[in-house]
Amino acid sequence: MARQANLPDESPIDRNHPDALYAQLRNLLRGMIERRELAVNDKLPSERELVAAYGVSRITVRQAIKELENLGYLQTRPGKGIYVTAPAPFYELEVVRSFTQTAHANNRKPGMRLLKAEIVRADTEVARPLSLPTGAEVVFLERLRLLDDLPVVVQRDWFSASLAPGILDIDWTVENRSLYGEFENRYGIVPTRGQSTLSARLASDLEASLLQLERPAAVLTLDQIAYDNHNRTVNISAAAYHPTRYPLSLRQSHRRF
């Protein structure tokens, strides 16, 4: 059974403090989590209990909780309540490593929700990096990727339909299916190198809804192109990442010449 923290007899919230009330509450709860007074998988007290314990409004409580969710300290479980979770680590950019492999390497549970899976005609923007003529048939996959049941990435992939015939006959509603795993296991295609472009922009309405972001909100974007060891283009992808649940990192080193 999940524990609940002992709430204070007197509120430590200082109404004369320069920090806003929600920021003070956020920092108090965050401190309790970091000191393990509230441990991972412990249930957070209810809104009503927090309002009574800290002498603040429900709006203040909700704002503090929302910020802690965005920082990765709390997770809402529908029908169950709000629970403490571990903040996400930084995920290193690797073109030829799948989302599923990265999740497992960080001891996280990967998940997926299929949004679209169809064969489309490539426009110039898609055809050129795939080394295909405009109008060629390409497979388009759009998926919502999850870590520990939290939505973290809206991922879109394009690749030549002739590269992996019959790939849409696979059950893509399976929670943990990996595109690169299917490439390798079914078709003997192994991405070995590629390039990435990292940027940021405002989330679209759909992305904000899927990633549980309040608009206007920013997303990290990662555009990638992968090649196999025969220099064939395997796929191109465009991903929109939740900026705090899936922070990206780059490994760098200094080399002397």
C-alpha angles and dihedrals in degrees: 000000000000117000125231124213124250105251121216123268088220124033115251089202110120113208090195092055116113091232118087117256093249090051091052091050091046091053093046093052092043090053091051090052094047091048088048093238078128108035130196110290093019113134117244116234114260124270089253092053093048092048090052095044098047101030094233135123127267088248090058091048093049093049092051092048092047092054092048089050090052090049090052098248097111136036129196113223108196112243093005109064139244120319137190114253135178116265112251119261121232112271118220118229112248120163096200098044118089126229089246093053091048092050093051091047088057094045092248129136112245122210139173142203117198113228102170137358116175147128112251137174112259118241120209094270091057099033097054099060090041090054090236132131116259109269095030117142114262133175115240120199123182116185139170108224121207137197117202087345093305118120109241110155139032102205128191123189133186127188138155114282089219091057094067111017114198095014092132089059087071115097100256092179088077105117099230105033115144121208093206090046090055092046091054101038099040104028106021091239114144120183107222106170142006148142136261136205116199122197142137137236142156115291119249118239090259094048093048091051095046094045094044094241125150112234133276089046135150126231130195111239126207121189114189140177122194132198133194126228090273090059092249116145107249100185146324121225139189118198133184112205131201100248097225105026093054110024113182126221137191123216113223135183136182118238124190118217 
